[in-house]
Amino acid sequence: MLKDDALNAILAKKTLLSKNNLICSDVERKNYNYEFTASENGINIKIQLYFGKKGLKTVIQGKKETALYHRIINILEGKQEGIFNDTDEVEEPNRYIGSDESGKGDFFGPLVVAAFYCNENISKKLVTLKIKDSKKLSDNKISVLYRNLEEDFGKYFAYRIVEPEEYNRLYKQDNNLNILLNKLHSEVIQQLLSKFPKTENIVVDKFSEQKLVLESNNAPNITYIHKGERYLAVAAASIVARHKFNQWFEQEEIFDLQIGKGASAAISKKAAELAQIFGKEKLDKYAKVHFKIYNKL
C-alpha cells in the first residue's frame, strides 16, 4: 500500500539524518502525510512525506537561509560534500589543535568544549591508544581513554565546563547557541595557543558558519569541517569533552534524581516530574531552558 511505502520511506530518511548526528523527533501520522522534525543547535526543520494519487512527495519546511536546511537537503539527496565517509582518511597536520564539544543536544547537563594539541609524536601515541570519535565509544571506554589522556597528555589539552545555570545566563546574552559555541571554542583554543605559539593549524568540528575569534598575532590556518573527529586531535578533544560531560551526571545529587541524557520523550517526562517536585523555574539548575522541552512544560 502507498501509505506503507510512505512510512518506510520517511523512517529511512529519519535514520539517515540521525546517523548524521541530527536530533530527530518521532514520526507522526497526519491525514495525508507522515512527518518528523530534525534539529541542531536549536534550529528545527520539518521533513514531510505526502502520499496520494500522484505517488510520494517529500517536502522540507524551515528557514531556507539556515545552513541546517541546506545540509538536510544534501544529506537526503546523497550530496554530502565536505562530510567524510567511514572509509575516508585524513592527513594529520604538523603541530595543530583540534576542538570539539559535548552536551549541546542534551536537555539536561552542561555544555563542555575541549581542545587538544597534537604534533607528530603525540599523533603516533594517540594511534597506539586507538583514539577515535567519542560517539563511537561506550561511556566506560571513554572513561578509560580519558585517564590515559590525562596521565600522558594532561598539559596538551584544555576544556571549559559550562554548567546549566551559567549556560542559561550566557545563552540569554545573544539567544544563539552558535555564538556561544564560537566563544567557548575560541577560549579553549586560545589557552593552548598561549602554551604552543608555534601551532600551524587548527581543526574545528564544524558547528556553524561562525568563525573563531582568536587573539593571536600569528593566527594559524583554521579548518572548519563536518566529521572533524577524523583528525586525532579532534577525536581526543571529543573524548575529553564527553568524559567531563558524563562526570556531571555522576554527581550524587544528579545521580539520585536519575536524570538522563538526550532530548527524547523520556527526557520530557523526567523534566515534567522534576518541574512538579521543584517548580519549573528551578530546572535552570539542571537543564538548558531554551529547549522546546522546557517551553512545553
N, C-alpha and C positions, 0 to 999 in steps of 0.2 A: 504493500500500500504506500501511497505517496507520503502520508503522514509518518509512517515508519522510516521511510528513506530520509525525510527531513530531520527526524530525531537523530538518526545515526549520523547524518552529515554535521549537525550542529554539535553533537558530542565530540566528533572528531576535531572540529575547529577549537572547541574548548580545550581538549587535550593538547593540541598543538600550541596554543597560546600559553597554557600552564607550563609546558616544557620550556618555554622561552621566558620563564620567571615572572609572568604576569599573574596577578591575583584575580581569579575568576569566580563569579557567583554561581549559584545553582542554575541550571537551565529551567526556564519557566514555559509552560504551555499556555498560549493565547488562542483566540478563536481561529486565527488564520496563520499563525506562525509560532516558532519557538524562539526564545531569546535568552541571552545572559549578558552580564556586564564584565568587562575586563578592566582592571585598574592598575595604576602605577603612580606612585608619588602624589596620591590624592586626585589624580585625573581619571575620569571614568568614560569608557567608550562602550556603547551598546552594540552587540552583534545580534542581528535578527535573521532568521531564515524562514521565508514565507513559502507556503505550499498552496497550489491552486491549479486551475485548468491549464495554465501556461508552464507548469512544472515548478521547479525550485528556484528561489531568488534570494540571494544574500544581500542584506542592507547593513551598512556600518553607520551608526549615528553617534555624533560627538563633535567636538570643536576641531574643525579641519585644519586649523592653524597649529595644532599641537604636534610635537614630534611623535607622541604615542599613537595618534590617529594614523599617521603615515607608516609607522612601524608595524602596526597591526595589519594594515593592508598588505605590506611587503611580506609579512610572515605568512598570511593566508594565501597569498599568490605565489609563495615559494621564492620571493625575491629578497633574500636576506643578506644584502650587501653589507660587508663590514662585520658580519657575525660569523664566528668560527664554527665549523663543523667538528664532530668528535675526532676526525682523523687529521685535522689541521695541526701543524706545528708552528711555533714561532721561534725567531732567533733572539736569544737573550741579549739585551744591550749590555755594554760595559758600564759599570758604576751608574746604577739607576735606582729610582724609588718607585714602588708601586703602592697604590692605596685602594681600599675597599671599605664597605660599611656593612653593618648588620642591624636589623631591627626596624628598618623603615616601613616594612609592610606588616608589622605586628602591632595590634592594638595595644596590648599590654607590654610593658617593659621599656627599656631605654633605647636610644639610638647610639650606636657605637661606631666610630670611624677610626681606622688604623692605617698606618703607613709603614712600609718595610724597605730598608736599604739593601741592595744587592750589588756585589761585584762578582768577578769570575769565580773566585774561590768559594764565596758563600753560595753561589748558584749550584756548584758541584755538590756541596754538602746538603743543600735542600733536596737535590735529586736523590741523594742517598736516603734521606728521611722519607722519601715518597710524598712530598708535599703536593697537594692539589686542592682544587676548589672546595671550600668547606661545605658547600651544598651537596657534595657527593660523599660526605663523611658522616658517620654517626656522631652523636654528642660525646660518647665515650672516646672515640678515636680522636676527636678534636681536642679533648682534654689532654690526652697522651701527647699529641703532637705539640700542643701549646707548651707543655712542660719542657719538651725538648728544645723548642724555640727559645723559651725564656732562659734555659740553662746555657745554651751555646751562643745565642744571638741577642741577648737582652738589650744590649746597647744599640742594636741596629733597628729597633722598631719603636714607634710611638703610637699612642692611642688616646682617644678622648671619649669618655663615657658621659652621655647626656641623659640623666635620669628623667623620668616623666615630668616632674614638676618644673625642672629647668627647661626641658624640651618645650613644654606648653608656653612658657614665658617667651622663649626665643622664637617660636613659631609665630606668635602674635605680632612680632615686630614687622614682618613682611608678608605674613599669610601665604608663604610659598616655601614648600619643602626643598625645592632645588636651590634656592638662595641660601637656605640654612646648610644644606649639604656642601655647597660650594665653600662656605666659610669654614666648615669643620675640616674638609679635606685640605684646604689651604693651610689651616692651622697645624695639622699633624705633619704635613709635608714640610712646612717651614721649619718645624722643630728639627727634622732630620737634615735639612739643607744647612742649618746653622752648625751641625756637627760634621757634615760631609760636604763642604762647599765645592768640591770638585765633581759633584754629581753631574752627569752629562744628559741624562734623560729622566723623564717622569712618565709613568704609565698609570692612567686612571681608568678604573672600570666605569664606563660612561653612564651617567645617570640623567643627563640633560644636555642642553646646548650651552649651559653656563660655563664660563671659562674661569680657571683658578686665578686667584689674586695673590701673587707671591711677592714678598719684599726681598728681592734679590737683584743685585746689580748685574750678575751673570746668570740670567734666567735659563735653565736647561730647556731642551726640546721637550714639549709636552704632547703626549699621545692620548686621545680620548677614544676608547674602543669598547664595544659590547663584548661580553665574554672575556673580559680582561684577565680573568684568573688563569688563562693560558700562560701568562707570564708568572714565573716563580715568585717574584716579589709581591705581586697582587694576590696570588694564592696564599702566600704566607700571611699577608695582611688580613685576608678574609678569615683565616683561622684565628688570628689574634682577636679580631673584632667579634667573631661568633662566640669564642670562649668567654670573653668579657660579658657579652650579652647573656649567655647561658648562666653565668655566675649570679646574675641579678635574680634569677628565678630560684636559686638555691638558698637565698636568704631565709632564715627561719620564718619570719613573718609572712613572706611571699609564699613560701612552700606550704605553710599551713592553710593559706587561702586557696590553694590548688588552682592558681592562675595558670592558664595555658598560653601557647604561642600561636601566632597567626591571626586571621581575621574571619574565621568561619562562623557558621551558625552556632556552634558550641561556644565560641568565644562571646557571641552576642548574648547567649543565655547566661553565661557566667557574669557578664557585665551587668545584666539586669538583676541578678542575685545580689551582687555587691552594692548596686545602687540602692536596693531595698534595705540592706544592712547599714551602710554608711551614709547614704544620701548621694545623689548623682554628682554633686559638686566635689565630693571627696575623692572621686575617681581620678581627679587630677594628679593624685599621688602615685597612681598605678598605671595610668593609661594615657594615650595620645588623644586628646579630646576633640581634635578636628576630624577624626574618622567619622564616617556615617553611623557606625555602631553607637557612638555616644549621642549623636543628634536624634537617633530614633528612640532613645530611652524615654 
